[in-house]
């Protein structure tokens, strides 16, 4: 069995997993999904499934998180990605602009294909390599690159059209 510094792993990975789940699920459910991911990670490590040649504990955790997320979606416990339209409190001009940009980005992200959104979030937010993402999702690296390219094009177009409409 591989010896891991679990405290360090949980402290370093917990917030990242919470952010990963929090983009799609309500905060209480996101916290539950983080716990489920860690429970499965502990079981995998105890079963000797952590192979340094195949990847790091972080890669294994995000691979597990991917399947936990899919299971949660199948259970129909998801909520739509917030667009920011829910806010009714007036803000100062600079805060308004910042919130408008955030709303536009969330809206553009919600329009991406699910796989494109997930790849972008893992790559940009979690700073995972395309090779690591390919291993987690079980897709060829070339396919991952194609999804990233198309997602960037889509986001650029959506954000440009939003900017022009202001």
N, C-alpha and C positions, 0 to 999 in steps of 0.2 A: 504494500500500500504506500502510495506517495505521501510524504509528509508536507503538509501545507501550513502556512501561517494563516489560519482561518480568520483571526481577528483582522489582520491586514486585508485579507481578501474581501471580507464582508464590508469593512469600512470603505475600501476603494471601489468596490463593484456595486454595492447596494444602491447608492445614489444614481449611478449610471443606469442600472436596471429599472429603478423607479421612474426615471425620466423616459426610458424606452417604453415602459408600459403606460406611463401617464399621458403620452401623446394620444392614446386611443381609449383609455379606460378612466373611469372616475377614480379619484385618489384612494379611497378605501379598497377598491378592487385592485388597483395597481399595486398597493402594498401587499395584498394577499398573493398576487402573482409573483412578486419578488420573493416572498417566503417560499412559495411552491418551487420556484426555480432553485433556491438554495437547498431546499430539502432534496430535490432530485440530484443536484450537484454532489451533495454529501453521499448519497446512495451510489452515484456513479464512481466517485473516488474510492469509496469503501469496497466496491466491486472490482476495483483495479482497472477501471475504464479510462483513467487519465494517462494518456500516452504522450510524453513530451515530443515524440517524433511527429505525432498527428496534430499537436497544437497545445496552446497554453490553457491554464484553468479559465482564463477570461473567454477564450474562444469556445471552450466547452460550455461555460455558463450561458453565453449568448446563443449557442446552438440549442441548449435546453430551453432558454427563454423563447426562442422562435416557436418551438412546439407547444410550450405553455400558452403562448399568445394565440396560436391557431386553435387550440382546444377551447380557450375562453371564447373565441369568436364563434366556434361551432355551437357552443352552449347558449349563444344569442344573448350574451350579457354585455355587449358592447354599447357604446354611446357614440354618436357622431363626433368627429373632430371639431372642437369649438372653432367657430369662425370669428368670434369676438363681437358678433352682433348682439350678444346678450347684455352687454354693458349699457347702462342708462345714465351713469354718473358723468356730468360734464367735466372736461379736463382742460387744462391750459393749452395754448396753441402748440407748444413744442411737444407736450405729452400727447396731444391729439394726433400730430403727425406721426409720432412714434407708434402709437396704437393703430393708426391707419395702415402703416407699413406692415405691422405685425398681422393685422387682419388680412391684408392682401396676401401675405406669405402663407398664412394658415389656409386661406381659401385656395390658393394655388397648389399647396401641398395636398389638400383634400381631393383635388381633381386629378392627381396622378394615379396611375395604376397602382394597386396595392404593392406589388413587388418592387416597383420603382421607388415608392415612398419608403418602404422598409430598407432598401439598399442605401438610399441617400442618407437616411437617419443613422444607419450603422456606420457608414463611411464618414460622414461629416460630424455628427454629434459624438459618436463613440470612437472616432478616429481609427476605425478598423481598416486594414488593408483590403483591397479588392480580392486578393487571394484568400484571406481569412473569411470574408463574406461568402465567397464561392464555396468554401468548405462547409460553412454553417448551413447555407441554403441548399447545398448539393447541386449547384449549377456550375457549368464551365465558366472560367474567368472571362472568356470572350463575351459570353452572354451577360455577365455582370457589367462589363464595360459598355455594352450596347444599351443596357437599361439606364446606366448613369448618363450616357450621352443623350438619350431620348428625354430623360427626366429633366436634365439641365435645359434642353431646348424648350420643353414645355413650360418650365418655370420662367425662363427668360421671356417667352412670348406672353404669358399670363401677366407677369409683373410689368412688362412694358405697356401692355394695353391698359392695365389698371392705372399706371402713372399718367398715361395720356388722358384718361377719363377724369382725372382730378382737376 
